[in-house]
Amino acid sequence: MLKKRLQTELALWLPAYAAGTARGWRRQVLKTWLDRDPAAREQLRQLEALQSNIRSQPQMEPSADVYLKLQAAIAQEAKPVARPARPTIAWVAAIVIALASLVLVWQARPPGISLEWSVQGELPNAFRVYRAPVAPDSVAPSQPFILLDEIEADEATAAYRFTDWLSLPGQNYVYLVEALDQSGQPTASQTVIGRGLNALTGQLFTLAVLGLLLTSMVLIVRINYRSYAPSLFRAI
């Protein structure tokens, strides 16, 4: 029973042996079996005759219609891949206009609370700017002051300007400006209320411009991805 099953397995390998594709230990086992079993050699002879008969059959050529379709398909695949589509002129113009408008708005209504002061008499060594939030309808600070910046004084400058770019939209603040002498001691100070609504216009416009720029970048990436993706998949 075991011998018969082994012969069945070996017979399954005979086509590969006849075609010359059996390699290594399989070819050696088949060769030993063929040397010892006349029936196996007869099976091999029949397989070789069948293969020879198949090879001798005339090769069928495709019809003219099929041949033309194949040629057209090959030519279509051989066409150079189209270059990625460039961003439309409208989107480029929108980006340029948005950036130019942002610069103009920042000059007229910056997205922050601006402080201005001037110096009369003896020039201090530097200025320190502090900030504290205030509650609605109040001028008293609701939290301790925090230092925002220290500005060096300049003999050629009589007027100074500071913009708080980190103010929250709609939040009012009280600012304290201290003048410092050479030893770093405060010699004079002044407080001023900064209205958050004054910076709201610039903040909203800045957010709108940033949203437009982000949208434009996303659309540009999508356009280029759709153009590149088919060629990349074909390359893979």
C-alpha positions as CSV (number, residue, x, y, z in Angstrom):
1,M,0.0,0.0,0.0
2,L,2.8,2.4,0.9
3,K,4.7,1.5,-2.2
4,K,1.7,2.2,-4.4
5,R,1.1,5.6,-2.7
6,L,4.8,6.5,-3.3
7,Q,4.5,5.6,-6.9
8,T,1.5,7.8,-7.2
9,E,3.4,10.8,-5.7
10,L,6.4,10.2,-8.0
11,A,4.0,10.0,-11.1
12,L,2.9,13.5,-10.2
13,W,6.5,14.7,-10.6
14,L,7.0,13.1,-14.0
15,P,5.7,16.1,-16.1
16,A,8.3,18.3,-14.4
17,Y,11.0,15.7,-15.1
18,A,10.0,15.5,-18.7
19,A,10.0,19.3,-19.1
20,G,13.4,19.5,-17.5
21,T,12.2,21.6,-14.6
22,A,12.7,19.1,-11.8
23,R,15.8,19.9,-9.8
24,G,17.9,18.7,-6.9
25,W,16.8,15.7,-4.9
26,R,13.5,15.3,-6.7
27,R,15.3,14.8,-10.0
28,Q,17.6,12.2,-8.4
29,V,14.7,10.3,-6.8
30,L,12.8,10.3,-10.1
31,K,15.9,9.1,-12.0
32,T,16.4,6.2,-9.5
33,W,12.7,5.3,-9.9
34,L,12.8,5.4,-13.7
35,D,15.9,3.2,-13.7
36,R,14.2,0.5,-11.6
37,D,10.6,0.7,-12.9
38,P,9.8,-0.1,-16.6
39,A,6.2,1.2,-16.2
40,A,7.5,4.5,-15.0
41,R,9.8,4.7,-18.1
42,E,6.8,4.0,-20.3
43,Q,4.8,6.9,-18.6
44,L,7.8,9.2,-19.2
45,R,8.0,8.2,-22.9
46,Q,4.3,9.0,-23.3
47,L,4.7,12.4,-21.6
48,E,7.7,13.3,-23.8
49,A,5.7,12.2,-26.9
50,L,2.8,14.4,-25.9
51,Q,5.0,17.4,-25.3
52,S,6.7,16.9,-28.6
53,N,3.3,16.7,-30.3
54,I,2.2,19.9,-28.6
55,R,5.3,21.7,-29.7
56,S,4.8,20.6,-33.3
57,Q,1.4,22.2,-33.5
58,P,1.2,25.3,-35.7
59,Q,1.2,28.6,-33.8
60,M,-2.0,30.5,-34.1
61,E,-1.6,34.2,-35.0
62,P,-4.1,36.7,-33.7
63,S,-6.6,38.3,-36.1
64,A,-5.8,41.7,-37.6
65,D,-8.5,43.3,-35.3
66,V,-7.0,41.8,-32.2
67,Y,-3.5,42.7,-33.3
68,L,-4.5,46.4,-33.8
69,K,-6.1,46.5,-30.4
70,L,-3.0,45.1,-28.8
71,Q,-0.8,47.6,-30.6
72,A,-3.1,50.5,-29.5
73,A,-3.0,49.3,-25.8
74,I,0.8,49.0,-25.9
75,A,1.1,52.5,-27.4
76,Q,-1.2,53.9,-24.8
77,E,0.9,52.4,-22.0
78,A,4.1,53.8,-23.6
79,K,2.9,57.4,-23.6
80,P,4.9,59.7,-21.3
81,V,3.2,60.4,-18.0
82,A,1.6,63.8,-17.9
83,R,3.3,66.3,-15.6
84,P,1.4,67.1,-12.5
85,A,-1.1,69.9,-12.9
86,R,0.0,73.2,-11.5
87,P,-2.0,75.3,-9.1
88,T,-4.5,77.4,-11.0
89,I,-3.8,81.1,-11.5
90,A,-6.9,81.9,-9.4
91,W,-5.5,80.2,-6.3
92,V,-2.1,81.7,-6.8
93,A,-3.7,85.2,-7.2
94,A,-5.8,84.6,-4.1
95,I,-2.7,83.7,-2.0
96,V,-0.8,86.8,-3.2
97,I,-3.8,89.1,-2.5
98,A,-4.3,87.5,0.9
99,L,-0.7,88.0,1.9
100,A,-0.6,91.6,0.6
101,S,-3.9,92.4,2.5
102,L,-2.4,90.8,5.7
103,V,0.6,93.1,5.5
104,L,-1.6,96.2,5.1
105,V,-4.0,95.2,7.9
106,W,-1.1,94.5,10.2
107,Q,0.1,98.0,9.6
108,A,-3.3,99.6,10.1
109,R,-4.9,97.3,12.7
110,P,-2.4,94.8,14.0
111,P,-3.8,91.6,15.6
112,G,-2.6,92.7,19.0
113,I,-3.0,95.5,21.5
114,S,-0.5,98.4,20.8
115,L,0.9,100.7,23.4
116,E,2.6,104.0,22.7
117,W,4.5,106.4,25.0
118,S,7.0,109.2,24.8
119,V,9.9,110.4,26.9
120,Q,10.4,113.9,28.1
121,G,13.4,115.1,30.2
122,E,16.1,112.7,31.3
123,L,16.3,109.5,29.1
124,P,16.0,106.3,31.1
125,N,18.2,103.3,30.4
126,A,15.3,100.9,29.5
127,F,11.6,100.2,29.8
128,R,9.8,97.2,31.2
129,V,6.3,96.3,30.0
130,Y,4.0,94.3,32.3
131,R,0.5,93.0,31.7
132,A,-2.4,91.8,33.8
133,P,-6.0,90.9,32.7
134,V,-8.9,92.9,34.0
135,A,-12.5,91.9,34.5
136,P,-15.2,93.4,32.3
137,D,-16.3,96.9,33.3
138,S,-13.3,97.2,35.6
139,V,-9.8,98.8,35.5
140,A,-8.3,96.8,38.4
141,P,-6.1,93.8,37.5
142,S,-7.7,90.5,38.3
143,Q,-4.4,88.6,38.4
144,P,-0.7,89.6,39.2
145,F,1.3,91.4,36.5
146,I,3.6,89.4,34.3
147,L,6.7,90.8,32.5
148,L,6.2,90.8,28.7
149,D,9.3,92.5,27.5
150,E,12.2,94.8,28.3
151,I,13.0,97.5,25.7
152,E,16.3,99.4,25.6
153,A,16.0,103.2,25.4
154,D,17.6,105.0,22.5
155,E,18.8,108.6,22.6
156,A,17.6,109.2,19.0
157,T,14.1,108.0,19.8
158,A,11.6,110.0,21.8
159,A,8.4,107.9,21.1
160,Y,8.2,104.2,21.7
161,R,5.7,101.5,20.6
162,F,5.0,98.0,21.9
163,T,2.5,95.5,20.5
164,D,1.2,92.6,22.6
165,W,0.8,89.9,20.0
166,L,-0.4,87.3,22.5
167,S,-3.5,89.0,23.8
168,L,-6.7,86.9,23.8
169,P,-9.5,88.0,21.5
170,G,-11.9,90.4,23.3
171,Q,-9.9,90.3,26.6
172,N,-9.1,93.6,28.3
173,Y,-5.7,94.1,30.0
174,V,-4.0,96.7,32.1
175,Y,-0.4,97.4,31.1
176,L,2.3,98.8,33.3
177,V,5.3,100.5,31.7
178,E,8.3,101.2,34.0
179,A,11.3,103.4,33.2
180,L,14.6,102.0,34.5
181,D,17.7,103.9,35.4
182,Q,21.3,102.7,34.9
183,S,21.2,100.5,38.0
184,G,17.9,98.8,36.9
185,Q,15.7,100.5,39.4
186,P,12.3,101.9,38.3
187,T,12.2,105.7,38.2
188,A,8.7,106.2,36.8
189,S,5.8,104.1,35.8
190,Q,2.5,104.5,33.9
191,T,-0.5,102.2,33.5
192,V,-2.9,102.0,30.6
193,I,-5.9,99.9,29.7
194,G,-5.7,97.9,26.5
195,R,-9.1,97.0,24.9
196,G,-9.3,93.6,23.4
197,L,-11.9,94.7,20.9
198,N,-9.3,97.0,19.3
199,A,-7.3,94.0,18.3
200,L,-10.2,91.8,17.3
201,T,-10.5,93.0,13.7
202,G,-6.8,92.2,13.0
203,Q,-7.0,88.8,14.8
204,L,-10.1,87.7,12.8
205,F,-8.6,88.8,9.5
206,T,-5.4,87.0,10.4
207,L,-7.3,83.8,11.1
208,A,-9.2,84.2,7.8
209,V,-6.0,84.6,5.8
210,L,-4.3,81.7,7.6
211,G,-7.4,79.6,6.8
212,L,-7.2,80.6,3.1
213,L,-3.5,79.8,3.0
214,L,-4.1,76.4,4.6
215,T,-6.9,75.6,2.2
216,S,-4.8,76.5,-0.8
217,M,-1.9,74.4,0.4
218,V,-4.3,71.4,0.9
219,L,-5.8,71.8,-2.6
220,I,-2.3,72.1,-4.2
221,V,-1.2,68.9,-2.5
222,R,-4.3,67.1,-3.6
223,I,-3.9,68.2,-7.2
224,N,-0.3,67.1,-7.3
225,Y,-1.1,63.8,-5.5
226,R,-3.9,63.0,-8.0
227,S,-1.4,63.6,-10.9
228,Y,1.5,61.7,-9.4
229,A,-0.5,58.7,-7.9
230,P,-1.3,56.9,-11.1
231,S,2.3,57.0,-12.3
232,L,3.6,55.9,-8.9
233,F,1.3,52.9,-8.9
234,R,2.3,52.0,-12.4
235,A,5.9,52.2,-11.4
236,I,5.3,49.9,-8.4
